[in-house]
Amino acid sequence: MRNSHFLDVKKYPKSTFKSTKIEFKDATHGTVTGEFTLHGVTKTISFPIEKLGEGKDPWGGYRAGFVGTTELKLKDYGINYDLGPASTHVELELAIEGIRL
């Protein structure tokens, strides 16, 4: 999966997600929107998140943790290598830590 036919990690060593908006529908559930980059392609994605916890950290700050999953179509990110019908989409799970400034 790391080779040039699929993820091509030599050319694209990282994928990134930068959040641009978080909206909560209640105290523990919401939606995060942001820019996700995979295989050199950046797209705006949104997906549901759940708050795992929050509180003071050992350095005097305040943090909150969230987790969420979404499904991505690989062709949307320029990954066209055919591994069969079960390989057209991947599930992505993101763990997010927010720090109050």
C-alpha positions in Angstrom: 0.0 0.0 0.0 2.9 2.4 0.5 4.4 1.8 -3.0 4.1 4.1 -6.0 1.0 2.2 -7.3 -1.2 3.1 -4.3 -0.2 5.7 -1.6 3.2 6.6 -3.1 4.6 7.6 0.3 8.0 8.6 -1.2 6.3 11.3 -3.2 3.5 12.1 -0.6 5.0 11.2 2.8 2.2 12.8 4.9 -1.6 13.3 4.9 -2.9 16.2 6.9 -6.2 17.6 8.3 -6.6 21.2 9.3 -10.0 22.0 10.9 -11.8 25.2 9.8 -15.0 24.9 11.7 -16.6 22.8 14.6 -20.3 22.9 15.3 -21.9 21.2 18.3 -25.4 20.0 18.4 -25.1 19.1 22.1 -22.5 18.8 24.8 -20.7 15.8 23.3 -21.7 15.5 19.6 -20.9 17.7 16.7 -19.5 18.1 13.2 -16.0 19.1 12.3 -15.1 20.6 8.9 -11.7 21.1 7.5 -9.1 20.6 4.7 -7.9 17.0 4.3 -4.9 16.3 2.1 -4.0 12.8 0.9 -1.8 11.8 -2.0 -1.2 15.5 -2.9 -4.9 16.4 -3.2 -6.7 18.7 -0.7 -10.5 18.6 -0.3 -12.9 20.0 2.3 -14.5 17.3 4.3 -17.0 17.2 7.2 -17.7 14.4 9.6 -19.4 13.7 12.9 -17.3 13.9 16.1 -17.8 12.8 19.7 -16.1 14.5 22.7 -14.1 12.0 24.7 -13.2 14.3 27.6 -11.8 17.6 28.6 -9.9 19.2 31.5 -6.8 20.9 32.7 -3.4 19.5 31.5 -0.2 19.2 33.6 1.2 22.5 32.0 -1.6 24.8 33.1 -3.6 24.6 29.9 -7.0 23.2 29.1 -7.6 20.5 26.5 -10.5 18.5 25.0 -10.3 15.3 23.0 -12.6 14.2 20.2 -12.9 11.3 17.8 -14.7 10.9 14.5 -14.9 8.7 11.4 -15.7 9.3 7.8 -15.4 7.4 4.5 -13.4 8.6 1.6 -13.5 7.7 -2.1 -9.9 7.0 -3.1 -10.4 8.2 -6.7 -11.3 11.7 -5.3 -7.6 11.8 -4.1 -6.1 10.5 -7.3 -5.6 6.9 -6.1 -6.8 4.9 -9.1 -5.0 1.6 -8.6 -7.5 -1.2 -8.9 -7.4 -3.6 -5.9 -11.0 -4.8 -6.6 -14.4 -3.4 -5.6 -13.7 -3.5 -1.9 -10.8 -1.1 -2.3 -12.7 2.0 -3.7 -13.3 3.6 -0.3 -11.5 3.8 3.0 -12.7 4.6 6.4 -10.7 7.3 8.1 -10.7 7.7 11.9 -9.3 10.9 13.4 -8.5 11.6 17.0 -8.4 15.3 17.6 -7.0 17.2 20.6 -8.0 20.8 21.0 -6.1 23.3 23.2 -7.8 26.3 24.6 -5.7 29.4 24.0 
